[in-house]
Amino acid sequence: MSALALAAMGGAGEDFLPSFDLVVRRRDDGAEVLRTRAGEADQAERLLATVERDLDQKDVTAFVSEWRVIDR
């Protein structure tokens, strides 16, 4: 259903640590179907692992329902 990417979104707070968005795109047309704040690098890695596992284990209907994917 989707290809995954983490996109750097600039500094966060006074420390200027990078924060990330998790972006899920459709494989067929590249349309963005999910974008959510993923936090700092360690949080983003855990979120990415969770999404990858869900994409691997769930059918499209269950993934869309649980992650509230944008219907475009």
C-alpha positions as CSV (number, residue, x, y, z in Angstrom):
1,M,0.0,0.0,0.0
2,S,2.6,2.5,1.0
3,A,6.2,3.5,0.9
4,L,7.6,5.1,4.1
5,A,9.8,8.1,4.6
6,L,10.9,10.1,7.6
7,A,11.2,13.8,6.7
8,A,13.3,16.2,8.8
9,M,11.2,19.1,9.9
10,G,13.7,21.6,11.4
11,G,14.6,22.5,15.0
12,A,12.5,21.8,18.0
13,G,12.6,24.1,21.0
14,E,15.6,25.9,22.4
15,D,18.0,23.0,21.8
16,F,17.4,23.1,18.1
17,L,17.2,19.3,18.0
18,P,15.7,18.0,14.8
19,S,12.2,16.6,15.0
20,F,10.7,14.3,12.4
21,D,7.4,13.6,10.7
22,L,6.4,10.1,9.7
23,V,5.1,10.1,6.1
24,V,3.2,7.2,4.5
25,R,2.7,7.4,0.7
26,R,0.8,5.2,-1.7
27,R,3.1,3.1,-3.9
28,D,1.0,3.4,-7.0
29,D,0.8,7.2,-7.2
30,G,3.0,8.6,-4.4
31,A,0.1,10.4,-2.8
32,E,0.6,11.2,0.9
33,V,-2.0,9.3,3.0
34,L,-0.6,9.8,6.5
35,R,1.7,12.5,8.1
36,T,2.2,12.6,11.8
37,R,4.7,14.1,14.1
38,A,7.3,11.5,15.0
39,G,9.3,13.4,17.6
40,E,13.1,13.2,18.0
41,A,15.2,10.5,16.3
42,D,14.7,7.7,18.8
43,Q,11.0,8.3,19.0
44,A,10.8,8.5,15.2
45,E,12.7,5.2,14.8
46,R,10.3,3.4,17.1
47,L,7.2,4.9,15.3
48,L,8.6,3.9,12.0
49,A,9.2,0.3,13.2
50,T,5.6,0.2,14.4
51,V,4.2,1.4,11.1
52,E,6.4,-0.9,9.1
53,R,5.2,-3.9,11.3
54,D,1.6,-2.9,10.9
55,L,1.9,-2.5,7.1
56,D,3.5,-5.9,7.0
57,Q,0.9,-7.7,9.2
58,K,-2.4,-5.9,8.6
59,D,-4.6,-5.6,5.5
60,V,-5.3,-2.2,4.0
61,T,-8.7,-1.8,5.7
62,A,-7.3,-2.5,9.2
63,F,-4.2,-0.2,8.7
64,V,-6.4,2.6,7.4
65,S,-8.8,2.3,10.2
66,E,-6.2,2.1,13.0
67,W,-4.0,4.9,11.7
68,R,-6.8,7.1,10.4
69,V,-5.3,7.5,7.0
70,I,-6.3,10.4,4.8
71,D,-8.7,9.3,2.1
72,R,-7.8,11.1,-1.1
